[in-house]
């Protein structure tokens, strides 16, 4: 069951009363399909929680030569391509982006190099990339393509979750 815009805003209003207030709130604004409503909502969200606390989820999948934002557990394509113009426009509202390369997420088969290149050109705000990381060579490739300016998350590839990458070694190299 999808929530209405009013229900979502009410939920965000409740968040402002949290003690202590969370450092960051992650939100997938593209659940709202109408562009005008989406803009109004993200502006209300920014006002309520503060730009510095907002991380927008721009997870995407390739389709017809472009990357499109996906929603509904990454199954539903939106009509919104991920590009520099979108990231520039949204930079007014948030402090960071989280982008899952959905095509490689959870595979451990390597990063989505084309997506990382797109994200690297959009460096107005920090970007955390997730998807396909399965080895230290993947991290080196991510670092090389992004010029060392992109954060990352590792999930199933970590030994904590049954993967081959040792958590302690990741911390040693990247903290």
N, C-alpha and C positions, 0 to 999 in steps of 0.2 A: 504494500500500500504506500503510495507516494504521499509525501506531506505537502501541504499547501505552502505558499510563500509566507502567509501569516503564521502558520505553525512553526516554520523554520525560524522566522524572526523572533517568535516567542521563546523558542529554545535558546537562541543566541542571547536574548535579554536575560534569561535565567543564568547563563554562563557568567555574565558580568558580576553576579553576586557571589561567585565562587571565592573561597578563601582557603589557601592562597590562590590567586588568579593564575591560570596556566600560562607558561611562558609563550606557547604558540598554539594556535588553533589551525588545524588542517581542514580545508573544505573544498569540495568539488562543486564549484558554482555552475557547472554546465549541466547539472541535473535540471536546472531551470532553462527551458528551451527558448523562450521568448527573449530576444536581445534587450529590449527595453526593460522588462522585468528583471533580467539578470543584472543589468547595470544598476538599477535602483536597489536591488538586493545587496550587491557587493558593496555599494556605497553605504548602505545602512549597516552592514556587517563591519565595515571599516570604522564607521563612527562609533559603533557599540563596543567593539573590542580593541580598537586601535590598530593602525597599519603595522606597527612594530610587533604585534602578536599574531599576525595572519600569514599563513602559508597556503598558497593556492595549489591544488592538485590539478596538474595539466597532463595527466597520464594519457598516452596516445598509442595508436596503432597505424601502420601504413595502409593506405588504400589508394589505388590509382595514381601512384607516384608522389603522394603527399602523406603527411602524418595528420591524422584527425584526432581530436579529443574524443575519448570514449567514456561512457558512463555505465551504470547498472552492472556492476561487477566486470567492467571492461568489455561487455558484450554488445553494447549499443553505440554505434557511431553517431556522433553529432555532425552538424553541418559546418563545424568550426575547425579549420585547419590550424595546426600549431605553427606559428611563424613569428618572425621578429616583430611585426606590427601588433599582433595580439599580445605578446609579452611586454612590449612597450606600453600599450594601452592599459594593461592590468597592473603595471608597476606603480600606478597611482594609489592602488588599494592595498597592496600587500608588501611584505618584507622579504619574501623568498618564494621560490617555486619548488614543488616536488613533482618530478616527472618519472613515471614508470614507463620504460620501453616495453610495452605489453607483449609485443611479438616474441621477446626473449625472456620475459619475466619468469623466474623459477626454473629456467632450463640449465643454467650454469654453462652455457655453450659459448659465451662471449658477449660483449657489449654490442649494442646497436650503434655502430660507428657513424652511420649517416645521421641518426638522431642526435648523437653527441655533437656532431659538427654543427647542426642547426642550433642546438642549445648554447654552444660555445660562442656563436655570433650574437647571442642575446644576453649580453653580460651586464645589463644595467643593475640587476639584482642577483643575489646568490641563487644557484640552482643545485638541488640535490637530485642526482640521477640514481635510478634503481632499475635493474633488469639485466639478467644474463651473466653477471659477474660470477666466475667460477674458479678463478686463479689469480695469482699475483701478476701474471702477464696481462690479464684483462685490466687490472688496476693501472699498470704501466701504460697500456694503450689509452685508457681513459685520461690519464694525466698528460700524455703526449698530445692527444687531439685537443683537449681543453686548455692546454697551456698551464696546467696545474691549478686552474681556477674553478674546478667543479667538485663539489662534495658528492658522496655516494653512500648508498646503503647496500649491505650484503645480507642476504637471508639464508636460504637453504644451502648455500655453499659453505657456510660456517660449520665447524665441527660441533658446535653447540646444537645444531639442528641435523646432524648426521652427515654433513658435507666434509670436504677434504681440506678446506682452508682453516688453519688453526687461529682461533680468536686471539690468542695471546700474541701471535706473530703480526696479525693485522694491527693490533693496538701498538705494538712495538714500532712498526713502520710508519703509522699514520696518526700518532697522537703527539 
